[in-house]
Amino acid sequence: MLKLRLTPYADTAWKWNGHGYVTADGTSDITPYAHPMLEHTAVTDGQRTLIVIRERVTGREPATPDVHAATPQELDRARALVEQWPADYVLIETAPGQPVRVTAGPGGIAPLYLAHDTSTLYGSWDMANLAGHITGLSPRETARLLIYRPRYSTETLFRGIHRLTERATALYGGHLHLHHPEPALHSVPRELAEDADVLDAFTTAMDDALYLRPLEPATTVFHLTGGFDSGTVATRAAERHPHRFATATLLIAGPGRASQLRRRKQIRAAVPFAEDDFVIDAVDCPPLHPDCARVRGERISPYEEPLHHPFTQLTALLSQHGARTVVTGLGGDEMVALSQNEHPHPPIGEISDALPWIGQRAREALEFADDAIAPPAAVNSMTLLSLETTAPVLLRAGIWPVHPFTDPGLIQLGEWLPFHWRELKQLQRRRLAALGLGPDVTQSRVRESFAEVVQHTLTTHARPLFARMLHEGSPLFDQGLVNPDGLRQAVHRLGAGPYREDGDAQLLEVIDLHLAAQAFQ
């Protein structure tokens, strides 16, 4: 949502200069992300100043960016109202002789990374802007990422760069303190009333989520992968606004490709979308292709898309055709997820002999993998990490992401639904069936994933990258986080075949972390 540079105990007289907020002495500045889906404003009582950057809301006039004068009482009321905003926001507070405060909203739509030196706090949605503050790699976070056990916390791969998690507040007065909020409360499943119309409640909640923000059909594109979540959201929008919303997707490889093509065709025929359908074949521009920004040495955050190159190509295509907003189905899995009691299952990210490259220091750090994580949020932590993965690629192209399944109304509906409505995504399946879509869409038995694209990448474009890594070395080797002998063994086995998805696929994270560590050092 923004980039910032805040120097406490300096001038706190802010003004709007047409592009951002600056202090009279030039020691602090805040540059909001310029986009029609966002707005920003400021209020001051002559001492304290509040600056808020937030998503726009339908039915409200856009806020003016000027610094508005207020009484202390009016400023207090304005401060209280910030937290009642129904969409996402970031709040900055300054006052003479006081530490600066930066508070994140509850949505996590775009990341905000923080770093500091002895006098100033810096922040950005693009981790590359903070590269100069890195002091090394975090063993614990590296270990989490290597074994696919992500945790939502203030910690990032790089020491010196911090994540401001949802609803958290950063206080900086020469030292950085990150203050977590109270845990968000959640509901449990309820019994349905005899006359309950679950699908009607679902469409109503989707409408509320979709039209909370002022979507402009001419510049809005819906991700339509062929899956249940994006399909459910996109078809509802097309029902409400026939022939106005375009769609987009990445094509997968393998046995699921034909099914994906059929499902998308049937979904687009079931309701009236716009004619435009933007498609990029991930096989033609796979991850780690020589043209990939990561491979070219650009500073791409390790939290950005693992399939960075194809998603970048798709985003560029959308931008070329005037897209300013993309609506996704992210969060749909978590909305109807089953609890551990309802469906016992092993945790993800367990270390095994299939990962011989995990270094001794990383193995030791895994004992503390669940320490220092953020408290429960209204939005599932895995969803929040997915939003962080998606946003930077879109923001660089001038596109703002919208994720309806992260809306509080849809989250609560999912929590209230009985088991049989959530099992195997029955909610989404029945909604698509209600549109007249047949079993090929609602009961597909063919797995549709990017697993085959990852396999193609690892067995082609990744091989020279691993050879160079093993020959020239890596920061991951230097710090004992990746064992070069174990990696060499795994790469040799990968070349000899056969490919094993469970064990080999994780090698993509190894090369992504290596490229990030190299680019940011």
Salt bridges, closest charged atoms under 4 A:
ASP29 OD2 - ARG5 NH2 2.60
GLU39 OE2 - ARG54 NE 2.67
ASP45 OD2 - ARG48 NH2 3.27
GLU55 OE2 - ARG213 NE 2.87
ASP76 OD1 - ARG48 NH1 2.87
GLU83 OE2 - ARG79 NH1 3.13
GLU93 OE1 - ARG79 NE 3.09
GLU93 OE2 - ARG101 NE 3.56
ASP126 OD1 - ARG396 NH2 3.55
GLU141 OE1 - ARG144 NH1 2.77
GLU155 OE1 - ARG140 NE 2.91
GLU155 OE1 - ARG144 NH1 3.37
GLU166 OE1 - ARG167 NE 2.69
ASP207 OD2 - ARG236 NH2 2.74
ASP207 OD2 - ARG240 NH1 3.04
ASP229 OD2 - LYS425 NZ 2.58
GLU239 OE1 - ARG236 NH1 3.06
GLU239 OE1 - ARG431 NH2 2.25
ASP277 OD1 - ARG264 NH2 2.69
ASP281 OD2 - ARG257 NH2 2.64
ASP291 OD2 - HIS289 ND1 3.75
GLU298 OE2 - ARG296 NH2 2.29
GLU304 OE1 - HIS308 NE2 2.98
GLU304 OE2 - ARG396 NH2 2.46
ASP333 OD1 - LYS425 NZ 2.22
GLU342 OE2 - ARG422 NH2 2.44
GLU350 OE2 - ARG149 NH2 3.75
ASP370 OD1 - ARG151 NE 2.60
GLU388 OE1 - ARG163 NE 2.84
GLU415 OE2 - HIS186 ND1 2.33
ASP440 OD2 - ARG262 NE 2.87
GLU448 OE2 - ARG263 NE 3.11
GLU452 OE2 - ARG447 NH2 3.56
ASP485 OD1 - ARG488 NH1 3.21
GLU501 OE2 - ARG447 NH1 3.01
ASP504 OD2 - ARG493 NH2 2.36
ASP504 OD1 - ARG500 NH2 3.85
ASP512 OD2 - ARG294 NH1 3.96
